[in-house]
Amino acid sequence: MEKFDLIVIGAGPAGYAAAMRGIDFGKRVCLIEKDKVGGAGVYNGALSSKTLWELATRVADINDMIVSKGRTKFELTWEDVKKNLAEAIFERKFQYSAHIKLLQTETMKNLLHYERGSASLLNTNEIKIIHEGEEKVIWGENIILATGSRPRQMPEYDVDEKVILTSNGIDNIEDYPKSLVIVGAGVIGCEYATIFSNFGKTKVYIIDRQERILPFEDEDISKLISQNLTAHGVVIHSNAKLERLEKIEGEVEYELSYPDGSREVIRVEKALLSIGRQPNIEGLGLENAGVEMSKRGIHIGDDDTRTNVSNIYAVGDVSGRIALVNMGEIEARHAVEKIFLQKTELLNYDNICTIMFVNPEVASVGLNEQQCIAKSIPVKVVKLDYSLITRAIAMRKTQGFFKIIVTNDSEMRILGMRVVGAHASTAIQAVGLLIKLNMPIEVLSELIHPHPSIVEGIQECVRMLLNRSIFKSSVFKDKLACYSLVDGVKTPLERL
């Protein structure tokens, strides 16, 4: 029986990161994958959906310019879309596969042992691997579970990935659907609504059980994204309960009910279920090793990545925590460092940088206003419109804003930030670092930012808080805002 210092089950972003970090310590590592290296981070997930978003955004930007000039609308064929998507996936897939092969050569001292097949725990150390009808058992001193997740389905609906789809099947459609209903108005649902409405070939509907889309974010963000979706022809069914969704004559018919007692029946070509994800735990044999489960995934408890079994760890989506590629990778690297460095410092989830690929792009880190209200945290908030940022003016993309939330005291330490607009994702890293280091905003006020750049909006927000701003809120009241928020009560702060 082969023995390893570390066995990693699952070669998605988290599992791959864990294996590579194990190699850094000169340990004997075995990486096991039953399907595709890269997982949902490459296929039917982050890379594929963002490739579609980039293409769709370019199409929309071109049409925003030329249609207003009376020119014919630009159209990109679905065949061209699929070609671009395949090229992006192949590029990343090739990087992974070539990397693995090279790491298994004598030149690289066989640092990595890679196994194809389905893996299951026999006990706390032994793993059974089944591949093409053959079985083998290996032993690992430490085990990391990184089996990822898949789209959550509704058992009452016949998901065939042709007419009723999840994100696993939407990339494989043969052409733009003439009409599409998206069940779920969270991040994934809104991103796909943005994608297909931007391509301009699909009538899009979103079913939202709540009053507004993206309900976990502040109302100003939700409102702006909703307005832009509507402007691109998207119909948002707010406060709607899905009573029925079924395939009829090769199409989808759905029925909605509303709080006022009214009902609505609509027929579309296809449906996309976007109701979250569920961990891949089937067949893992968790019970054989005594690994406990929580309601969301493998139970971690207070010891971040370690399960209730001392030598078994769970990272990424399978833990049921935060289903993001960057968090999966961080958790994986952290788990390996706990194993081989006896690292005791717990992971910090307070400065997670995220992006929503909607219109416009939304980037976030730390707390938002409604979270501060829910936690009864008194704060100061500053808000700066994109129309006052030189780079945004040059790009002719002045829709959006910066919002920074700080403690309501003299130190004004940053608790969170939201950026809505072009290049939003490039503007949050510095603030994420300040949150992690618990440093005051003074650091940003004197930093020399590149000009012209979107990140200059951060500096101007900070200067407003310090009453040193270039533009005065008393003059540009519709573009600038600075206020305190205590017990849900908003009070304007006096600024020049």
N, C-alpha and C positions, 0 to 999 in steps of 0.2 A: 504494500500500500504506500503510495506516494504521500509525503508529508510536506506541509507548507507552513510558513510563519503566518501567512495571511491568505484567506480565501475570500474572494469578492464574488457574490452572486448578482449578476446583472451588469451589463456594460453600456448603460446609458451615461449621461453626463456625470452623475454622482458616482456610479461604480467605476467608470474609467478614471475619474479623478482620484478615487481611493487607491486603485491599483498603481497609478503613477507615483502617488505620494509614498506608497509602500516601497517601491523601487528606490526612491531617494534614500531610504535608510539601509539599502543593501540587503533587504529581506527577500526571502523566496516567496513569490506572490503567484497565485493562480487566479485568473479572471475567467468567469464562466458566463456565457451568453447563449440563450436558446434561439434567438432570432437575429436581430440586426444590431451591430455595434453602433452606438450613438443614440439608440432608443428614440423616444418622442422628441428629444432635443434636436434631432435631425429630420426624422420622418414623421409626418402628420402632427407637427408640433411647432416649436419655436422657430426653427429655420424655415420650414416650408410656409408657415402662415405669414412670417415677416417678409419673405421673398414676394409673396402675393401682394402684401400691403405696399411694398416699395413700388412694384409695377403699377398697381392700381392708383397710387398717389401721383405717380408721374403722368398717367393718363388723365387724371382729373385736373392736374396743374396745367397740362397742355390745353385741355378743352376750356378751362377757365379763361385762358388767354385768347384763343382763336375764335371761339364761338361768339364772344362779345363783339368781335370784329366782322361778324357775318360770314365767317369761313365754315367749311364743312367740318363736322365733328370728327375728331380722330378716333379710330377704333383699333384695338389690338385683338387679333384672333385668339381664341382659346388654345389653338394649336401652338401659337407663339408663347402664350402664357405657360403652357405645359413644358415647352422646350426650355424656357428660362428656369422653371422650377426644377426640372430634371438635372440641369447643369449645376445648379446650386447644391442640390443634394449630393450629386456625384462627387463634386469637389470636396465636400466635407467627408463623405464616405471614404474616398480615396486616401485622404490624410490619415484617417483612423486606421484603415486596413494596412497601409504601407508602414505606419508607425509600429503597429503590433508585430508585423512580420520581421522588421529590422530588430526589434527588441528580443526576438526569439533566436537570433543568429549567434554563432560563436563569437563574432566580432564584438557583439554587445554583451557577451558573457551570459547569454540565455537568462537575462534578468527577469523575463516574464514568461509564465507558462499560461497558454490560452486554451480553453476548452469550449467546444461547441456542444450544446445540449441542454436539457432541462435538469435543473439541480433541485435536490430536496434534502432536508436535514434528517439524518438517521438518529442522531443524538447531538450533544453539545459540540462535538468535534468532527464527526464523520459526515461527509456529503456524498450522496449518490448522484451520479450523472448518467442520464440516458440520452443516447444519440444514435439515430437510425437503427433502433432496435438493440443496440449494445449497451451494457451497463458497466460502470466502474465505480469504485469507492475511493475517495481520497480523504486525507486527514488534515485538519487545520487547527493550529493553536488558537488563532483568532479568526472570526468570521464577520464579514460585513454584508448585510442584506441591502441590496440597492436595486430591487426589481421594478421600481417605477409604478406608473399608474396607467389607467386607460379611461376613455370617456365613460361617464356614468350613463346608464340607459334606464328607460322607463319600461318595466316589463309588460305594461299594457299596450305598448306600441311596437309594431313589427319593423324593427330596424334591419333593413336589408343592405344598407350602404349604397343603394342605387336611387331609391326614391325618398326614403326616410334615412337620413344620414347622421353620422357624428363627425367630429373632426378627423377621424380615421379614414373616412370615405370621401370627404368633400373634395380633396385634391384629385380624385380619380374620375370625376364626372367627365363626360365626353364633350360638353359644350356649356356655355353660359346658360343657366336656367332662365327661362323667361320670367319666372317668379319664384320667390323663395321665402318661406316663413322660418324664422329663427326662434326657437323656444328657449328663453332665458336671456335676460338683459344684463348679464355680468360682463366681465372683461372679454372673454372669448366671443360671446354673442355679439357684443358691440364692435369688436374688431372685424368679425366676418361681415357684419352689416356695413361697416365702412368700406371694406374691400369690394364687395359686390356692387354697392351703390356707386363707388368711385369708378369702377369699370364702365358703368353707365349702360349695361345691357340687361340688367335684372331689376324687376320690381321687388323690393325687399320689405318684409313685414317683421316686426319684433313683438313677441308676446312677453309682457312684463307684468308680474303679479303685483308689483308695488306702484307707488305714485310716480316714481321717476327711475330712469335707468341709472346704473352705477350708484346704488343707494349708499354704499360704504364711503363714498367721497362727498365732499361738501357740495352744497346745492349749486354754487356758482359754476363748478366744473361740470356737474351733471347737466345743468341747463344749457351751457354752451355746446357740449357734445350733442345733446338732443336737438338743438336748433340746427346744427350743421347736418345731422343725419336727415332731418325733415327737409331741409333745403335741397338735399340730393334725392328726394323722392321717397325716403324711407317712411313707412307708416308704423308708428309706435303704439301698440295696444297697451295703454297704461291701466293699472288696476283691473287687469283681465285674468279670469280663471279659465284655464284650458279644460273644457268639458269633454272634447272628443277630437281625436286626430287619427284619420284612417286613410288607407290607400283606396282610391276609387278610380277605375279605368286608367290606371297608370299614373294618376296624379294624387295629390294630397288634399283632403278636405278637412278643415278644422272648424270647431265651434267654440265660441267664447261666451262667457257670461260676465256681467258687470254688477257692481254693488247696487245700482239702481234697478236691477231686475231685468234689464235688456239683454238680448242675445244677438250674436252675429255669426254667420256662416260664410266662410271664404274658401275658394278653391285655388290652389297654387300648383306649380309644377313639382317642386321639391320642398322637403322640410329638413332643417338642421337642428338636432338636439344639442343644446349647449347648457347643460345643467350640472356642470362640475365634473370631477374625476374621482375614481375609486382606486385604491391600492391593489397591486397585483400580488396577492398572497396565496392564491389557490395552488395547491400541490407543493407548497414550500416545506411542508412537514413541520410547521412551527410547534405543533403539539408534541412531537417527538423530542424536542429539545426543551420543552417547558416555557417557550417564549409567549408572553402574554400579549393580548390585543386590547386596543382601546376602541372607542366608537368610530374613530377616524382612520386608524391604521395600526401599525405595530406600536405597542405601548413603550414610551420612552421614560416618562416620569420626569423627575427633576435633574437627572444626570445626563442632560442633553442627548447625545447620540447613542448612549449605552442602553440596551434593553435590561430587563430584570435578570437576564443570564449574563454573568460577568464577562464572558469572552465573546459575546454576540452583540453586534451593533446594527442599527437601522438608520439609513440616511436617504435623503431625497424624498420623492413623493410617497414611497411606501410607508413612511413614518406618519403620514397624514397631517403633517404640519403645513409648511408653505411650499406649494407646488411651483417652484421657480428653478430654472436651470442654475442660476448663480448661487442660490441657497443650497441646492443639492450638492454642488461642487464644494462649497465652503464646509458644509456638514461632513462630507466625505473626508476632506483633508483633515478636518478637526478630529474626526474619529481615529484616523491613523496616528495622529500625533498623541492622542490620549493613550493609544496602545503602546507605541514605541518610545514616547518621551514622558509617559506618565503625566501628561498635561492635565492640570486641575482646573484651570480657568474655564469657565462656562462660556458657551457661545452667546454673543450679544445680538439680539434680534431687533434692537431699537433703531438701527441705522440702515435698514434694508432699502436699497435703491431699486425702484421698479419703474417700468415703462408700460403705458397703455397705448397701443398702436391704433389710435382712433383719429378723428379729424376735429381739431389739431391734436398732435401728439401730447400725451400727458405723462410727466415724470414726477415721481414722488419719493420722499424719504421722511421717515419719522411720522409724527402725529399730524392729523388735520384738525380743523376747528371742531367738528362734531365729536371727535374722540376726546378732545380737551374738555368739552362741555360734559360729556358722559362721565369723565373721570374727575370732574370738579377741579380742574387745574386752571388757575387764573393765568392768563397769558396776554401778551401784546401781539398784535397782528399788523403786518404791513403788506400793502398790495400795490403793485406797479404794472400799469398797462403796457403791452408790447409796443404800442404806437409811439412810446417815448424812447425806444431802444434803436440806436442808429443802424445796427445790422438788420433788424427787422424791417426798418424803413427801406433799406437798400434792397432787401430780398422781396419787397412788396408783399410781405406776410406779417401784417401788424395785428392780426387777431390773436389774442391770448393775454396771459398775465403771469407775473411772479407773485407768489404769496409766501411770506416767511413768518413763522410762529416762534416767539421767544418767551422766556419766563418773564412774568410781570414783576420784575425787580430791577435794581440798578445794574446787575451783571448781564441781564438779557442773554442768557445762554439759549442756543437754538434747540427747539424741540422738534421742528419739522419744517418742510418746505414743499410746495407744489409749484410746478412750472407747466403751463399750458400754452403750447405754441410751437413754432418751428424750432428745431434743434433742442427741444426741451431736454432730451436725454443727456446732452453734453454738459448740462448746467448743474447737475445735482451731486457730483462726486465730492467736491470740496466741502459742501455742507454736510454730507454724510460723514466725512472725516472729522469735522468739527463736533458733530454730535457724539461720535465715538470717543473723541478726546475730551469732551465736555469743556470746550474752550469758548470764550466769549466772542461776540460779533466784531469786536474791535480789530481782530486779526484780518477780517475780510475788508474792512473799511479802508485800510491803507495798502492793501495788496494791489500791485499794478496788473490790471487785467489786459488781455490783448484787445486791440481796437481796430476795426469794429467787430464786436462779438456779442452773441446773445448773453453770455455770462456776465456782461457788464450790468445786466439787470439785477443781479445779486448784490453787487456793490452799491447800486443806487438805493435798493431796499434798505440795506444796512445803514447807509447815510441818512435815510429818512428817520430811522429809529433813533439815530444819534443827533437828529436835528441839524444835519450838515448837508442836506441834499442839494443837488444842482437845480432841480425843478421843485418848486414849493407847492405843497398840497393845497394851500389856501388859494392858489391860482388855478391849478389843474385839478379841481375837485372831482371831475368825472374820470380822471386818469390815475389819480393817486389816492390812497387811503391809508390811514394809520389809526388804530383804535385798540382799546383794551377789551378783553372778553372775560367777565367774571360772573360766575353762576348763570351763564347764558345771556347776560346783558351786555350789549355792545355800547361802548362809550368812546366817542371820538377823542383822540389825543391832540392836544394843541400843538401844532407845528406851524412854522412860518410858511 
